[in-house]
Every structure is written in C-alpha cells, then in structure tokens.
C-alpha cells in the first residue's frame, strides 16, 4: 500500500497484521534482548521488511542498527526509513543518488489523544485543519498532520544530524494527497545551510494513515 505514494526509484516492503518473531543478526539480537516481547517483534518485523527492500535494490541482507536518535543505519549510498504501528510494518529504501531524502510513517487512522494536537501543532496548522475537517469530515486530519511531522523528522535527521521540534515544521496538507512542510529554524548562521522545507504525499486507506517525505521544498 505504501508503494502507492512512493516514487518509482524507491524499493519498499510491508506486512500487515501483528508483528511476528523474525530472525535477527547477532548485533541486533543483543539490542533486542532487553526489549519486551511485543517491542522485539516490531523491531524484527521492520528490519525484515528493510532487508527485503534492500534485496530489491540488489543488496545483500545486513544488520540495521539504530543510531543516537533511533534512526536506522543503512549501507553506504542508501537512504531509508522504517515504520510500524498496530497491524502494520514497512520499510523503504533508495539509492542516495536517486533521491535527496526519504522518510516514511504509518499510524492507525484514529483521532489523536486529547491534548496531543495542541502539543505538536502550530496555531496556523490547527486553523487549516479546521477548514479541512469541514470539507472532508471522514478523515482524521490531526492524525495525518502528526504522521507527516514524523515523516519530516525521519527525512531531516539523517541529512542534518540535528534535532527538529514539532513546532519547527509548519505543515500544509492538501486534499489531493500531497503536503508541504516549511521549516521554522533558528536564525543562526548554520541554519542558512540547512533545508528549508520538505514535500511528500499522504494516504488514508484500510484504517491506516501513511505519509512519505521524498523531496526538498
């Protein structure tokens, strides 16, 4: 399903249903040893998807170890992203020569818990969501916004190695399945060399929200 909103240069893999136990590389097994069983299954299922996606790029299976912010470590010359939520796991990879950035996220299509939207959004974003709800009431736009911000961070961090707060990304969602993020970065000299925005696509289907970030704006 996520392939519907990814460019053709991206290789991807996804699984539906509860995450199952999967074989891990020894380095991954050591990391997973302290996880509760459900978290370990999600950890393994996402990596199984990632290795399948890498295989579609003609690459051998390798350990995929998390970095300091939990970002997956990919082979040289590869961009990638993984996601999982209740009933769904996915990974997407591309050659860095073919795509500037890549971030994916999946969420259950349900409203955000009370108070979360105010914590993760800007006033102007909430105003735009109000307009979208009136025109398209069957979509939980707050969840689409949250997922988009997750995709932006997953694209941003491997590129910059800097944190990005929720309020630093101003997201505009459009009903045609696209979105644009304008970044509100500090005014220090280093910020002038950082990306100023991202674009991507979103999809709501089969009880899921899927978002991808695949280009700079």
N, C-alpha and C positions, 0 to 999 in steps of 0.2 A: 504493500500500500504506500509506503514512503517513497517508492520509486516514482509515483505519480507526480511528485513535486520536486524531484531532484534532476539536475542536468544529466544529459546522456553520458558525460565524462565520469560520472560518479558510479562506483560499484557499491552495492548495498546488499544487506541480508536482514531478514526479520523473522521473528517467530511469534506466534500467538498462543495464549493460554498461560498457565502457571509455569514459571521457570523450573527447569529440571536440572538435576545434577549433571555436570559435564566434566570431562577430563581437563585438568589444568596442568600447565608447566610447573616444574618444581618451584620456581621463583614465585609464581602466582599462588601456588599451594601454601607457601609459607605466609603470604599476606592474608590468605583466606582462613587460615587456621583459627584465628581469634573471632571470626565473624559468626553471628547467629546463623542457623541453617538457611533461613529464607534469604538473608543478605548474601550468603555464599552462593546460593543457586542463581540469584540475579547477577552477581559478579561473573560467574562462569558462563551463564547464558549469553550475556552481552559480548563476552570475549569469543565465544563460539561463533556468534554472528560476525564479529570482526574478522576472524580468521577465514570464514567463508568469503567475506567481501574481499579480503586481500588476495585470496586464491583467484577471484575473478579478475584481478589485476595481473595475474600471473606470478604472484609472490608466494613463497613458502609460508607455512604457519610459524609464528614466532610468539614468544611471551609478550603480553601487552601490560606493562606495569604502570601504575599511576604515579604522576609527578606530585609536586608540592601542593597543588590546588586540586588534586584528584584527576587532573587531565591525563588521558591515556598517552603513553609513549609509543609512537609509531616508527616504523623503519624510515631510514633516511630517504628523503624525496617523496614522502607520503603525507597527505593531510587526512585527518579522520576524526570521527566523532561517534560516540555511543550513547544510547539512552535506554531506559527501561522504566516501566510503570506497571501497575497491576494489569496482568494479562497481555503484556506486550514487551518485546525486547528487539532492539535493532542496532545496526552499525552501518556506517557509510564511510567510504574511503575514496580518495582520488590522488592522482599524481600532482605534486605541487606545481609542476609546470603547466597543468591544465586548469587550475582553479586557484584564486587568490586566498580564499578562506572556506572553511566548512564547519558548520555546527548544526546539530540536529537535536530535537527534543520531542518527547511524547508525554502526554498527560491524559488521564481519564477526563472525558467530556462531562464535567460537572462544575457547579459554581465553586469558586474559591471559598475556603472557610471564612467566617465572619472576621473582619479586621485585616485580612491579608491584603486585599486590594489597596487599601489606604496606605499600607506599609511599603508596597512595591511600586506604586504608580505616582505620576505627577498629576496635578490638578487638570492640566490641559488634556492629558490622556483620559482621565475619567470623564471629562466633557465629551470627548469624541466617542467614548464607549456608550454614553447615554444616547447619542444620535444613532449609533449602530444598533443598539437594542430596539429602538423604536422601529427601524426599518427592517430588521432581521431578528425577530424575537426568539427564534428557535435555536440560536447559538449562544453559548455562554462566553461572551466576549471577554470577560475578566480572565477566564482560563486561557483563552487564546493569547491575550496580552502577556500573561505570566510565562507561558511556554515560549513566546517569541523572545522575551528577555533572556530566558535560559539559553536559547539558540545563539543570541548575540554574544553572551558571555563565552560560550563554548568556541565561537569563532574568534573572539577578541583575545582571550588569554594566551593561546599558543603563539599568536602573532606578536604580542607586546610584552608578555610576562609581567603584566601589571593587573591589579585587581580592578574591577569595574562594579560600581554600586548600582542598584536598581534605578535610583533617581538620575543617574548619569546617562541613561539611554531613553530618549523620548521617541516612543513608537507610534507610528501612524498605520493602522490596519485598514485595509480596503476590502469591500465585499467580494471583489473579484479573485480573492485568494492570494494577494500579494501584500507585502508590508515594507515599510522603510523605517530605519532607525537613525535618528540624528543624535550624535553623542554630545553631551554637555561636559566637556573636560575642563580641568583647572587651567588657569591662564599662565602656567609656567612655560619656559622656552621649550622644554622637551615635548609638551603637548602638541606643539605645532607640527611635529614629525609623526604623530600618531594618526590612525584612521579617524575620519570624522563621521563615518556612518557605515551602515550595512543595509543590504536589501535581501529579500528572500520571499518564501511562499509559505502559506499555511493551508491546512486541510482538516476538515471535521468529517469523520466517517466511522461507522461501526463502533460508536461510543468512545472514540479517541480524538484527541487534538494532536496533530502532527505539525511541527514547524521546522523549517530549514533556513539556514543563513549561508548563502553561497556567493555573495559578491560584495564589493565595497561600493559605498554610495558617494 
